[in-house]
């Protein structure tokens, strides 16, 4: 880097700066010196002493994006992803900070396992925060050493992938959540009601001969976990809400004063169960392209639901029921995704598709950039008490620059994640992170 690590100056000139915490949405210059934001303001003088001078006219400059829900598959499933490949996907997708789920092998259910992610995460160039399990081995029966994991750096606790079976374990975890001020992050799905299903139960599952996962499987456990949160006064965070009914349960709980937060995923706002049948039509749009076969990459848990759900969830984004948006980046190798629905693993990659998916919703007029930026930056940072999320003078420069109109085709080669499992494969989308700075270092650059 010109000027060296110890003295470097970067200018981002003429971009539309959106910084929700400071209420900024205007054309400004951002000046980064020695890894820190020096100023966000009127034109920075051109000239000597500037190592990198980026003209970002027409582009959007935001605080570094935060993905509060990813699966990095490390340790144990590194043929799908590892911390390094996940970090590359994050940077290419505009993310500078992410929280990773503990369904690894072994699972993150000890202080040592948490410390390992913290230590190795620091080598990746992206801020990585581990989430510990709620129960030992994620088996749902015996509580994990939550306090020790918190001390080691866990930012929350989750048995994501499964609901936590024992109500006693849930109660104890929720009590600890208040004391530690860290969330219990729940995957809500009744295993009995969901049994045997590979997709949302509805007309498409009937057509494909799949037993289906009814919306009720999710909603009944969302209701259970909210009840336990209200009983204990604990902090419940409802992961990946996919049904309108589930969103309404969260809204009602918030109105009653329960300490409940919730997130929604870009894919649940845009895709429907039709995608499992290979019929690619974004919710609310007319145009269809038909693969003419089922698409195992559209199998995800919770499943892609009805168009009514996909469209309805946006109302709960706009009214603040959802505290933030996260991707549930869930890489799966090709061999984990055979074209037989019952045998295909659940999950889709998300880190590199969040920006184009949100850009699509913006283009459809359903949300705007300032809100999208808030839901991926300051909102997760403030909700989960993470650093970052704002362009704060004197603080480490985590910055994302987005080209909202840049067109690109989703292919195995264009994705940086080790896994390529997305139903958007082959589609040409608009919107891309073109520059990603972490702690003032340029980690992804499509401008130079
Ligand atoms: Zn997940």
Boltz pocket constraint, residues with backbone or C-beta under 6 A from the ligand:
constraints:
  - pocket:
      binder: B
      contacts: [[A, 69], [A, 70], [A, 71], [A, 101], [A, 160], [A, 161], [A, 301], [A, 328], [A, 330]]
      max_distance: 6.0
